[in-house]
Amino acid sequence: MTSTDPSGFRYRLDPGVTVRLALGDDHGVWAAGARDYLQRGKPDIALTDSRADVVVTDSEMSATAPDDAWHLTDAAGAPLTNSPWVRDAVARRTPVEIQLRSRSLVLAAGRTDVRRNISATVEVALRSAGPLIEMAAAAAVPVTAAVERRPATAVSAGAAAFRGQSAFAGRVARAAATYRQWGIARLPAGSVDALLTGTPGDCRDLTWHSPEPNRFWADPCVVADDRGCWVFVEELDRTTGRGHIRAVRWEGSDLVPGGIVHSSHHHMSFPQVQFTGGRWLATVETCAATNPVLTFDRPGEPWRVASDLPALPPHLADPVLVVGADGLPQRVVATDAQTSPDTNYVEHVRDGDRWVRTPSATYVDITTARGGGTRLPEVRAVQDCATVYGRALCLVPTRDWHGTVYGDPLAVLSGSDVDGDWTAGGVHTLTWTPDQEQVWIDGWRRRPAVTGGYRRWVERRHPRECDGT
């Protein structure tokens, strides 16, 4: 194992050497999740209970702590429990920065979401322990010198609890009397380039499409062939709480619903479609542990399993499949649904007959980890899932991106940036054809309803009950 000072080099583990890693005696429930995550990755880290090269702990960092200890801390190097940074985040409803430190070095860092109280926020942050350990072992980002920081204003634990619970009560009251209606809209041609150059153009006269009142459309994926343009969407049925994939045809200035192309007893969302290797391929996210690669003959026709292609790695949220010119899968980018589907970005590459996670690609960031639509070699769309799911989306570089702790997105688009016959409360998916003649987005508006709480319960019922089989 090799370490360096914070002068710009990296703290890293020697290539090809298996590191014996232990989770400290004082660990909490986070250790089980970290153990599961690391055991599903490459075998560069061997978890052990004795004679460890590195010990990972969430306890206080002391002067007598061994040099081989890695500490899970807040942005000031203190344990997350009773952290001023966590109290500040709970009070102001902002993300939490979590770090993995070795004394004066920050080995890895990320941003996680906030919850209604301090203990729940700490629990959410520590779910990313496994990915942070993997980032440190793989030297995913340059090591930096630890800087002692404090929030701009001090917030007591009592004040944080009061503000957090007040905000939670407000959200519960709002959810009881309203519901979200999701829909899709077409942006002007060339909108992606316009966003990237800082000139987003006119997104104020959009026409939103949604099959109200008992269904909605979200997660659009647009493709075009010699027969025209198709938009594949998640269509959620509010009577069952499950989604299926519907094909919708764009005809001049209107959307014409086609048939349901894929459904099962699982909830389905985030369709991704591409023509490669001489055929159409598709993937979806479901609540099943593992999902197959799908194919079809023409857009609008039913999907079926591509029996000659391997299934995706298990436990992925919003997966995007990268296929070579030979039509064979090369890479899958997604988030790890077992630890956090909104926060923990992972990549897998095909190695012979198995999928292998790429540790150097892993990062932790609630604002840019989860896929939000199209992915190209240079840029990809991601969701900002902080505080309110579906609040905004970002465009980020496809490669060498490790979250906004280490840089800023190339572009950000929120509900306040789009308008039309809806006043959108947020957006979270952006999809486009290579020529950008067709650019589509989804968004939501809040509708009043005395059955708002019941609608929300039905939408969330199936994920709570599904066992993944």
C-alpha positions, 0 to 999 in steps of 0.5 A: 500500500502506498501513501503520499503527502497532500502535495498533489499526488494520490493516496493509492493502493498498489495495483494488483494487490488485494487489500485486507480491510476491516470495518471498525468495532464501533461501526453502526448499521452502515457496515452491513451495506458497505460489506455487501457493496464491496463484496459485489465489486472487484476482488481488490478488497478483502474484508477481514476481522483481523490483521487488516491493512486498513480499518474503516470507522465512523468514530472520533479521529484522535491523536492516538488513532492508528495510521492505517485508520480511515474515518468517515467524517463530515466536511470538518473532519468530525463524526457525522453524529452531532456534526454542525454540518449535518445540523445545518443541512437538516435546518436548511434542507441542503445536501450533506458532504461526507468524507473518508479521511486518513488523518490530514488527507481527504481520500474520497468525498461525496454529497448525500441527501438530507432527511427530516432529522439528524439521525436519519440524515446520518444514516443516509450519508453512511449508506455511501460508505462502500462507494467511498471506500472503493473510491479511496482504494481506486484513487478515483480522485486526487487526494486533497489536504483536509481543511477545517470548515464550519457552517456559516451559522451555528445551528443547535440540535434542537433548532435543526430538529424543529426546522426539519420536522416543520418542513416534513409536516409541511410536505405531508400536509401538501401531499395529503391535498395534492398530487404530482401530474407528470408529462412530457414536452418537446423543446426547440430543435438544438436545445442541448447545444444551446444549454451547453453554450449558455444560451438556452433559447425559448423554453417558455411556450411548451405544450405538455402531454399527459394522459390525465387523470389516472395515468401519467407519462415520464422518463421519455426516450426519443428515437427516429427511423425512416418511418418517423419519430417515436417517444418511449415513456413510462406510463404509470397506472395510478390504479395499480401503482405500476408503470409500463412502457408505451410507444408514442408517435410524433406526427407533425405537431401532435403525439399519437399514443401507440401500444404498450410495448413492454410490461410485467408484474414489476413497475417499469420506468426509464426506457432507453432505446438505441439502434446498434449492430443492425438492430434495436435494443432497449433496457428499462429499470424495474424493481426486479433484482436483474433485468434483461436486454430487450429487442424489437423489430420496429419502433411501436412493436412489442419488445422481447428479451434479446436471448443472445445478450447477457442480462444487466448487472443486478441492482441497478437504477436507471441503467444505460447500456453502451453497445459496440459496433458489433452489437455486443454490450460493452459497458453499463452506467447506472446507480447502485440501487442497493446502497442509494439509487439517487446518489451512488454512481457505478459503471460495469464493463463486460469481462468475458462472460461476466460484468465487473464494476469499475472502481475508478468510475465510482462517485457519490453525489445526490445532484449528478449521479442518477441518469436523467436521459440521453448519454453520449460519448461527450455528455450525459443527462443526469438528475438532481435528486437533492431534497425534492425528487424531480427538481432539476436536471444537469448535463455533465461530462461523460468521462472523468466526472466525480460529482459536483464536489469536484466541479460544476455541471456543464448546464442545469435546467429546472422547472422555473426554466420551462413554461407553457400550458403547465407551470412545471414544478420540476424536470428530471429527464432530457432526451434527444436525437443525434441531430437535435431535431427532436429534444424532449423533456419531462416535468411535473405540476402539482394538482389539488385533490382531496385524495392526494394522500391516497394517490401517493400511497398507491404509487408507492405501494408496489415498490414497498411490497415487491420482493424483487423476483 
